Amino acid sequence: MKLKYYFTTLNLLSNGVIMTLYRYLNEAKDRLDISIQAASKWLTSDKKKEEFLSTPVDVEMKLDGVKLNLIYINDTGDYTKDWIVSYKGEIQYPTEFDFASTYSIKKSSIANAQFKLVFEHLKKITPNLFGIPINTEFFIEMIMKKPTLSSNYTKHGMILIASSPCTWEDNFGKLKTRSTFDTSNREKYSKILKIPTPELIFSGVLGNQATFESSIKSKDLKEKYNEFKSSINWNDKDSIISGISQMFLALDSKYGNHKEEGVVIKYKDGSRYLKFVQPYQTDQAARAIIKSKYKEDDPEDENLYWDRVRLAALNIIQNLTHGKVIKYSQFPEFLEKAAKELKKYKLDFSHAKKNTLQIKDDIAGQIKLQSRKSLKGNNGSLILGRFQPLTKGHEKMINLAKKESDSIVICVVRARKPDPEKNPIPYDLQVKMIREVYPDAEIITHSTANLFSIMQKASHNINTIYAGTDRAAAYRNIISRNKELSVREVKRTDEDISASKVRQAIKDNDMKTFKQLMDRKLWKYWDELKKYVI
């Protein structure tokens, strides 16, 4: 079941803000995020350093939270009907976290149950939302406790980063939005939503001591400036950059007992965004230690724990559905019932580093994952390959997947480095040819055959991976811990057609063989393919 809403009048800003910001926009898994360059990577020449220190900038605090998307879709005054809340493209539902109290969530949750706090905030503000157009998307940084975050936050909070008119699509609980990224309305929406914007700590020119102090906007930064100013040689560019970077990174977090993640430096003309961040953000060893805080010391014990979590989730699902297939229209109500069931559920296993709430949080995540994958009409499949080009051999596998699935995702795997021999056909032409034969398929691309990254990128759910005999065993090994996934092996025969045979036929100018190996709909691409293959 898909729900689509389209914003019909998308007004672009005339002051260039959106176009400038778009240079820094990352569309990853259909979620917008800002990719900001580290200042150290940019400031590699005297000219760049001089520009950096003489250009008027705004400096804002950068927090180490998770990115949420909030979309205002209706104005009924009921927060459960007026908002979509999404994390990593997955829709969160207002009552799915009712297995725990707000107090216990604030105290010890390290997973998605903390999103209950978002809904409680929306409940408070929703009756008074005047001035927000329908289908406005808000990009939120949520401050929370999570093993994947490097910062040790002890308080919760939300920060409004940007907003945008949007179109959106709900595909069985996976959200896909199309939007820009606009900061011009932040202060206006901040007052309405009662969500603060990033703290402005400096506004002015960084490299001039005479004006630096007067440009400070934060009491905390003023204190750090008084500490560091005597150690900075204000006539030396490197000394200034080093000194102000240490100054910014010495600021304490307002959400935990640690130094904040860093700062974002925005050129006031919108031409550049840079950041200073704490060293631990790029230290993989340090991040691994943080992640291990909530993992069993023995990997086998951790794997056994997740097997028990999954079994508990399946037991609750079975008790509620008795084997019946759930429709997506029933999904939010089902998750509410599951939360009530989980609240009274008696655990028969434990984890050395997690308490009862944290274990139930893991079970809740598995209930949602397993039940969403089994929704009526949501049985999707993945077929991946190089498709250089699409042949009748590929079609044999894709047609079987179409027959046995509700939807198919075709992933075109393209190596990061060009290979004129094995991968001569450009991606746009590959997609064009696949669309010719499979107009309704979701087509994505990835630089490796990493199954989990590919499935994250797809907007459709994937339950089955279709593969030839040469790949099936390797794929089964990769997904062996993920019981909700399966590999469907499609055995190859001597008559199967490889793309290399097609490319050779093109090189030999053998149109007869080309036509034997290719779908009739693709014969018209003969001349275009010759440009790249020969």
TACOR-V426013 format. One record per backbone hydrogen bond with DSSP energy under -0.5 kcal/mol. NH is the residue of the N-H (numbers start at 1). CO is the residue of the C=O. Records with the same first field share a line. If there is no record, write none. Layout:
# TACOR-V426013
NH=CO, CO
This chain:
# TACOR-V426013
3=170
5=168
8=6
10=8
11=9
12=10
20=16
21=17
22=18
23=19, 20
24=21
25=22
26=33
27=25
28=26, 31
29=27
31=28
33=26
35=24, 33
36=34
37=273
39=275
41=38
42=38, 39
43=39
44=42
49=45
50=46
51=47
52=48
53=49
54=50
55=51
57=204
58=266
59=202
60=58, 264
61=199
62=262
63=61
65=63
66=142
68=66, 140
69=86
70=138
71=84
72=136
73=71, 82
74=82
79=77
81=78
82=78
83=79
84=71
85=92
86=69
87=90
88=67
90=87
91=89, 173
92=85
96=93
98=95
100=97
105=101
106=102
107=103
108=104
109=104, 105
114=111
115=112
116=113
117=114
118=115
119=115
120=116
121=117
122=118
123=119
124=120
125=121
126=122
128=125
129=126
130=128
133=131
135=72
136=72
137=164
138=70
139=162
140=68, 138
141=159
142=66, 140
143=141, 157
144=142
146=144
147=110
149=146
153=151
154=255
155=255
157=143
159=141
160=196
161=139, 159
162=139
163=182
164=137
166=135
167=178
168=5
169=176
170=3
171=169, 174
172=1, 170
174=171
175=89, 173
176=169
177=30
178=167
180=165
182=163
186=183
189=185
190=186
191=187
192=188
193=189
194=190
195=190
196=158
198=160
201=59, 199
202=59
203=215
204=57
207=53
208=205
209=207
211=208
212=208
213=209
215=211, 212
216=213
217=201
218=201
222=218
223=219
224=220
225=221
226=222
227=223
228=224
229=225
231=228
232=229
234=232
236=233
237=235
240=236
241=237
242=238
243=239
244=240
245=241
246=242
247=243
248=244
249=245
250=246, 247
251=248
253=258
257=152
258=256
260=251
262=62
263=276
264=60
265=274
266=58, 264
267=265, 272
268=56
270=267
274=265
275=37
276=263
278=261
281=278
282=279
283=280
284=282
287=283
288=284
289=285
290=286
291=287
292=288
293=290
294=291
295=292
299=297
301=298
302=298
303=299
304=300
305=301
306=302
307=303
308=304
309=305
310=306
311=307
312=308
313=309
314=310
315=311
316=312
317=313
318=314
319=315
320=316
321=317
322=318
324=321
330=327
331=328
332=328
334=330
335=331
336=332
337=333
338=334
339=335
340=336
341=337
342=338
343=339
344=340
345=342
347=345
351=354
354=351
359=355
360=356
361=357
362=358
363=359
364=360
365=361
366=362
367=363
368=364
369=365
370=366
371=367
372=368
373=369
374=370
375=372
376=326
378=375
380=378
381=407
382=464
383=409
384=466
385=411
388=389
390=387
392=517
395=391
396=392
397=393
398=394
399=395
400=396
401=397
402=398
403=399
404=400
405=401
406=379
407=379
409=381
410=442
411=383, 409
412=410, 444
413=385, 411
414=412, 446
423=419
430=426
431=427
432=428
433=429
434=430
435=431
436=432
437=433, 434
438=434
441=438
442=408
443=441
444=410, 442
446=412
451=449
454=450
455=451
456=452
457=453
458=454
463=380
464=380
465=486
466=382, 464
467=488
469=490
471=468
472=468
473=469
475=471
476=472
477=473
478=474
479=475
480=477
482=479
483=481
485=482
486=463
488=465
489=487
490=467
491=489
496=493
502=498
503=499
504=500
505=501
506=502
507=503
508=504
509=506
510=505
511=509
514=510
515=511
516=512
517=513
518=514
522=519
523=520
525=522
526=523
529=525
530=526
531=527, 528
532=528, 529
533=529
534=530
